[in-house]
Amino acid sequence: MNFTLKAGGRALILMPERPNLVGRSGQLIRKIEENWLMLVEGKRYSVSEKSLMPLDGFNPGAAASVEWRKTA
């Protein structure tokens, strides 16, 4: 899969570089070298680009419905 992060989009934090933020999502503000400045629950954090998964356009319901149709 080809994921693209862009300023103004939303992303999910997956890696434990910042254990208190794993599993939280936030808005991407700007890219600074290999990190993104993010707004998470009203606070700004710098997070490695490798730790992020974009949420824009992500629809888990569509994948689940395809699997459900395959088993029916």
ZADO-162543 format. One line per field, with one value per residue (C-alpha): residue number from 1; y, x, z. Coordinates in nm, 3 decimals, m for minus. Each point is the difference from the previous one (the first is absolute). Layout:
N
i (NUM:...)
yy (Y:...)
xx (X:...)
zz (Z:...)
This chain:
72
i (1:2:3:4:5:6:7:8:9:10:11:12:13:14:15:16:17:18:19:20:21:22:23:24:25:26:27:28:29:30:31:32:33:34:35:36:37:38:39:40:41:42:43:44:45:46:47:48:49:50:51:52:53:54:55:56:57:58:59:60:61:62:63:64:65:66:67:68:69:70:71:72)
yy (0.000:0.349:0.243:0.375:0.238:0.362:0.312:0.049:m0.373:m0.240:m0.283:m0.281:m0.046:m0.366:m0.024:0.015:0.281:0.199:m0.269:0.245:0.078:m0.351:m0.060:0.367:0.204:0.362:0.265:0.038:0.359:m0.005:m0.224:0.078:m0.228:m0.358:0.112:0.145:0.266:m0.125:0.133:m0.276:0.081:0.370:m0.046:0.006:m0.292:m0.085:m0.357:m0.206:m0.045:m0.377:m0.013:0.130:m0.145:0.246:m0.013:0.211:m0.227:m0.296:m0.189:m0.327:m0.059:m0.053:m0.271:m0.172:m0.004:m0.159:m0.276:m0.052:m0.040:m0.258:m0.218:0.030)
xx (0.000:0.115:m0.071:0.045:0.017:m0.090:m0.035:m0.355:m0.071:m0.050:0.231:0.011:0.312:0.109:0.357:0.105:0.255:m0.246:m0.181:m0.257:m0.117:m0.023:m0.348:m0.096:m0.072:0.063:0.021:0.322:0.125:0.329:0.292:0.341:0.265:m0.103:m0.255:m0.350:m0.126:m0.342:m0.287:m0.126:m0.273:0.088:0.376:0.281:0.240:0.283:m0.046:0.215:m0.153:0.067:m0.231:m0.306:m0.284:m0.222:m0.371:m0.129:m0.193:0.034:m0.329:0.023:m0.372:0.053:0.263:m0.213:m0.305:0.203:0.118:m0.355:m0.129:0.272:m0.111:m0.373)
zz (0.000:m0.075:0.282:m0.035:0.294:m0.064:0.212:0.122:m0.015:0.289:0.105:0.255:0.214:m0.009:0.132:0.365:m0.043:0.215:0.204:0.135:m0.356:m0.154:m0.138:m0.002:m0.307:m0.077:m0.267:m0.198:0.012:m0.193:m0.090:0.149:m0.156:0.100:0.260:m0.005:0.236:0.113:0.203:0.233:0.252:m0.006:0.046:m0.258:m0.037:m0.238:m0.127:m0.237:m0.345:0.029:0.303:m0.184:m0.205:m0.189:0.082:m0.290:m0.233:0.240:0.024:0.196:m0.055:m0.374:0.052:0.263:m0.228:m0.282:0.234:0.127:m0.357:m0.075:0.291:m0.074)
